[in-house]
Amino acid sequence: MTESTAPVHRKPHVATLRRTLPKLLRDPLGTLVGLADATPGQVVRLNLGTIRPYLVTEPAHVQHVLRDNAANYTRAGDSMLWRSVRKLGGDGILSEGPKWEASRRRLQPHFTPKRLDAAVADMSRAISDAVAELAGPARDGTPVDAAAEVSRIICAAVSRVFFGAKIDTADARRVVVEQNTVATALRFRLLAPFLPDAVPMPGDRAFRRAVRNIDEILLPLVRAERANPEGGDDILAALARARDADGNKLDERRVRDDVVSTFATTTETTYTVLTWLFPLLEQVPDVAARLYEEIDRVVGPGDVVTREQVGELRYTRMVLDELLRAYPSGWLVPRTAVADDVIGGTRISAGATIALSPYVTQRLARFWDRPEVFDPERFAPDAPRRAHRYAYFPFGGGAHQCIGQYLFQLEATLILATLFSRFRYRLCEPGMPAPQLAASLRAGGPVPLMLTPHRQPALA
């Protein structure tokens, strides 16, 4: 216990079942933010009946859990969320312990800034080709769904860069659709994490069917690559060549887990986060105007965006950073305490569930001025430094920080620069969609758009 010598000077603030549950059912995110704002410096015990997790939102306390004493807070065991996530990702980078460490070592080289920067030309070309397909709906006045189109564009890029085009965009899109089913089906288990798997819950059948469908798409690719490796440096080829600690080829299941985890890492955050941007920009026309102005100035009509142009899109990066603050995909980061500990003067018993939430911490009024306002200027180069490193942790922290962080910034910038250099849009249904709490934070309904051509490339 790194804080065991400090005096235990306070009990956690207890949010009682009678007063808290109705509010959580009406507005779960707003209720959690309100509890955290009302209890500065404290750990909050959520009384949810048979489960009573500790809500840990103070940045210094978040750092204690994710970095300073991370060995004591695991995502293994029966902690909420991870038990179900492992049914999808197995023992890959979404797990814990030696198998997670081995997967991380295998996959990390594919996510380094140097490697991703070298892949920008291929990624940008794939995004450009995918965005070009929107010319038809824009010309015909046919609405498109923001989430579906962002997903399609991402899948085109991921298929080409990470899988050597061994999975076509249509199949990749099917995997994302099934991932969406998995994420939303998990919300029922999140509401009742104390129930054993043997107790059926709504969403269980859809979850199992989605995992089977993902395997039906990806397992044949894994088997074909292991049987007849084609070489190359894509994920499938690299995993087919990989060896375990004993020098043996990875078995099929291990390769499958790494491939599924990679697909989720390369698609989920970008897909869920960017979907929020379209309704948001209509709420903040000054931000939209400045974003469009920068993209028009840097990116020419029909350009395949280059790495150099990405570096010039500084305001675009600020918009994305603020978008991650306001709508982080990983809104909930649960952990289980291995041994007794003390967080902020509150004693934590072994086996206790700890609930961290980037969404909540990143909206604390004592750390963020007007947190409900979408303001990219918070991330301007000359803006004051944040009061604490862990006041902002949309990609987690410590050893388990998401390996896809750099990919998101690159991929999302390329998508926005390509899309908004060619099209403008209006919402068919004005207003912000309600958030849907699932394994990741997603818009609770479709976001239909009407596109219009913005600029056309000059004729040769």
C-alpha positions, 0 to 999 in steps of 0.5 A: 500500500503506497499510501498505507502510512498516511492517516485514514482521515475520512470515510468515502462519501456514500451515494445512497441507493434510494437517492442516487439510483433514480437519478442514475437511471434518468441521467447516469453521466450527469449524475456521476459528474454531479456527485464528483463535483459535489465531493472535491478530493473525495472517493465516492462509494456508489451504493447500487444494492449488491454492488458498491463500487468506489467512484474515483475521479480526482486526478491525483487518485486516478494517477494512483490507480493507473500509474503509481500503484497500478500493480494493485489495480487489475482488470483481470478477474470478475471486474465489471466490463472486463469479464465480458470483454475477454469473451470477445478479445480473449487473452490479447491486449484487452486482457491482463498479466503475462499474456497481455504483456506478450500481446502488447510486445507483438503489436506495439511495433505496428503502432509506433509514430515512425511506422504510422507516419511511414504509412500515411500515404497509403492510409490517406489514399484509402481514405480519399477513395472512400470519401470520393464515394460520397459524391453520389449521395451529395449530388443526388441529395440522398441522406447518409448516416454519419456513423455508417460513413465514418465506419466505412472510411475507417475500415478502408484505411485499416484494411489497407494499412494494417491488414494488407488488403487481405480483408475487404472493406465490406467484411471489415465494415461487418466486423465493426457492425458486430463490434457495435452489437457487442458494445451495446449488448454489454450495457446490460451486464454493466448494470448488473455486474454482480450477476454470474454469467450463468444468469441470462441477461438481455443482450447475451444472445446478441453478444454471442451471435456477434462474436461468432460472426466476427470469428466467421470473418476473421478466423478464415484469414488467420487460418489461411495466413498460418497455412500459407504465409505470404510474407509482408509486414501487415498484422496477419503476416507478422502474427503468422511468423511470431513465436511465443516465449518458448520459440513455438509458433503462436497457436490459432487462438492466440493469433485470433485474439491479437487480430480481433484486439487489433481490429477493435483498437484501430476502429472503435475509438475513431468511429465512436468519437468522430460520430459526435463531431457532426452534431457538435459542430452545428452547436458551435458555428464559430468553431466549425467556421474556423475548422473549415477555414484551416482545412480549406487553407491547407488542403487543396480540392481533391488532395490526398492529404500528406503528412506535412499537411497533417502537421499544419492542421493545428486547429483541427488537432485542438478540435479533436483533443477537445472532442476526446475531452467531451466525449471519450470513447472509453468513458468507464475504466473499471479496476479490481483492488488486489490488496488493501490500499488507501486512496485519498485517505479512504481505505480500500479493501482487497476485492473492491471494485474501482470505477474510473471515468475519463468522462467524469474527470474531464468535466470536473468544474474545479479542473475545467473552466465551463466544462459543458462548453465545447472549446478547443482553445483549451488545447491551444499551444499557448493555453495554461498547462492543466492543473494535473496530468490525469485531469485528461486521460481519454486513452487511459494511463500507465502501462495499459494506455491505449496503443492506438493513441497516435493512430487516432490523431493521425487517422481522425485528422486525415478523415476530417481534412479529406471530408471537409475539404470536399463537402459540407453538411447539415443535420437532417435531425438537428440537436445532439443525440443522447449518449448511450452507455455501453462498453464505449460511449456512443451516440444513442441514435443515427446521425443522418446528414445531407452532404453538399459538394464544397470544392471540386478539383481543378480539371487537368 
